[in-house]
């Protein structure tokens, strides 16, 4: 801070803002450099997991068998009919959760194919259903 004296009996204080702006610019550069690294994390759920939370809202469970059969509410559907059913359900329950459960012996590609079909049908928020690991 610099003290400026005038002819009168009052004194004025002047704040030098340049160091403050320099620090803010350095912090801005640090944030801009580190932000892309933070935003690229991917969450993957495996057949068993710790810290599982229960969902309290409306939910629709889609089962995928080892033989690639799609079951919803104990009824078997073809892929096209299942997608139509899910779209209608999603229109009625916009805040509802869609959960996919697959036999752990199901081929990974079949599960991904189901997710891709859902995504192509503009059903974006889909979760995997997993079991808690057994305590030993």
VMD Tcl script that draws the C-alpha trace (Angstrom):
set ca {
  {0.00 0.00 0.00}
  {1.22 3.39 -0.85}
  {0.51 6.44 1.24}
  {-0.24 9.58 -0.72}
  {-0.08 12.82 1.11}
  {-1.79 15.88 -0.10}
  {-1.67 19.46 0.99}
  {-4.73 19.01 3.12}
  {-4.84 17.14 6.39}
  {-6.44 14.01 4.84}
  {-4.45 11.08 3.54}
  {-5.49 8.69 0.80}
  {-4.57 5.02 0.53}
  {-4.04 3.52 -2.91}
  {-4.07 -0.27 -3.38}
  {-1.72 -1.74 -5.94}
  {-3.91 -4.28 -7.78}
  {-1.28 -5.71 -10.16}
  {0.00 -8.50 -7.83}
  {-3.58 -9.51 -7.09}
  {-4.41 -9.85 -10.80}
  {-1.18 -11.82 -11.38}
  {-2.12 -14.35 -8.71}
  {-5.64 -14.72 -10.13}
  {-4.28 -15.34 -13.63}
  {-1.89 -18.01 -12.35}
  {-4.75 -19.74 -10.50}
  {-6.91 -19.57 -13.62}
  {-4.18 -21.21 -15.71}
  {-3.79 -23.99 -13.13}
  {-7.52 -24.69 -13.12}
  {-7.71 -24.71 -16.92}
  {-4.81 -27.15 -17.17}
  {-6.09 -29.60 -14.53}
  {-9.83 -29.55 -15.43}
  {-9.63 -31.96 -18.42}
  {-7.84 -34.57 -16.30}
  {-10.49 -34.48 -13.59}
  {-13.48 -34.69 -15.96}
  {-12.41 -37.88 -17.78}
  {-13.06 -40.38 -15.01}
  {-15.28 -43.37 -15.83}
  {-17.39 -45.28 -13.31}
  {-17.61 -49.01 -13.92}
  {-19.82 -51.35 -11.91}
  {-18.82 -55.01 -11.72}
  {-20.96 -58.05 -10.79}
  {-20.06 -57.63 -7.10}
  {-19.29 -54.33 -5.42}
  {-18.93 -52.73 -2.00}
  {-20.88 -49.67 -0.95}
  {-24.02 -50.48 -2.92}
  {-26.92 -48.10 -2.33}
  {-30.54 -48.99 -2.74}
  {-32.71 -46.98 -5.07}
  {-35.91 -45.70 -3.51}
  {-37.59 -44.31 -6.62}
  {-39.59 -46.16 -9.26}
  {-37.45 -48.59 -11.17}
  {-37.67 -50.93 -14.12}
  {-35.46 -54.02 -14.07}
  {-34.39 -55.46 -17.43}
  {-32.97 -58.98 -17.18}
  {-30.58 -60.37 -19.78}
  {-30.14 -64.13 -19.62}
  {-27.11 -66.14 -20.68}
  {-29.07 -67.14 -23.81}
  {-29.55 -63.42 -24.65}
  {-33.26 -63.39 -23.72}
  {-34.66 -60.08 -22.46}
  {-37.11 -60.31 -19.56}
  {-39.06 -57.41 -18.07}
  {-41.46 -58.02 -15.18}
  {-41.34 -61.80 -15.73}
  {-42.29 -61.51 -19.43}
  {-39.96 -62.34 -22.32}
  {-39.59 -59.71 -25.05}
  {-37.81 -59.43 -28.37}
  {-35.29 -56.61 -28.50}
  {-37.65 -54.33 -30.50}
  {-40.66 -54.95 -28.26}
  {-38.51 -54.47 -25.15}
  {-37.29 -51.09 -26.41}
  {-40.89 -50.00 -27.14}
  {-41.96 -51.10 -23.65}
  {-39.05 -49.23 -22.03}
  {-39.81 -46.05 -24.01}
  {-43.46 -46.11 -22.87}
  {-42.40 -46.79 -19.28}
  {-39.88 -43.93 -19.39}
  {-42.58 -41.52 -20.64}
  {-44.79 -42.44 -17.67}
  {-41.95 -42.42 -15.12}
  {-39.52 -39.73 -16.24}
  {-37.64 -39.81 -12.91}
  {-37.62 -43.61 -12.70}
  {-34.45 -45.67 -12.82}
  {-33.75 -48.27 -15.47}
  {-31.63 -51.13 -14.18}
  {-30.02 -53.89 -16.23}
  {-29.21 -57.18 -14.57}
  {-27.30 -59.80 -16.51}
  {-26.18 -63.28 -15.61}
  {-22.47 -63.05 -14.83}
  {-21.83 -65.78 -17.40}
  {-23.43 -63.61 -20.11}
  {-20.94 -62.47 -22.71}
  {-19.81 -58.90 -22.16}
  {-20.56 -58.02 -25.80}
  {-24.24 -58.94 -25.37}
  {-24.59 -56.57 -22.41}
  {-22.87 -53.78 -24.35}
  {-25.13 -54.46 -27.36}
  {-28.16 -53.98 -25.09}
  {-26.73 -50.70 -23.75}
  {-26.03 -49.51 -27.31}
  {-29.59 -50.35 -28.38}
  {-30.93 -48.38 -25.40}
  {-28.69 -45.42 -26.20}
  {-29.74 -45.43 -29.88}
  {-33.34 -45.29 -28.63}
  {-32.48 -42.12 -26.63}
  {-32.59 -43.91 -23.28}
  {-29.46 -42.50 -21.69}
  {-29.60 -43.18 -17.95}
  {-29.20 -46.92 -17.45}
  {-27.62 -48.58 -14.41}
  {-26.19 -52.03 -13.83}
  {-27.61 -54.14 -11.04}
  {-24.90 -55.86 -8.96}
  {-24.73 -58.07 -5.87}
  {-22.95 -57.26 -2.65}
  {-19.87 -59.38 -2.11}
  {-20.15 -62.08 0.53}
  {-18.30 -61.44 3.78}
  {-15.65 -64.03 4.62}
}
mol new
graphics top color blue
foreach p $ca { graphics top sphere $p radius 0.5 }
foreach p [lrange $ca 0 end-1] q [lrange $ca 1 end] { graphics top cylinder $p $q radius 0.2 }
display resetview
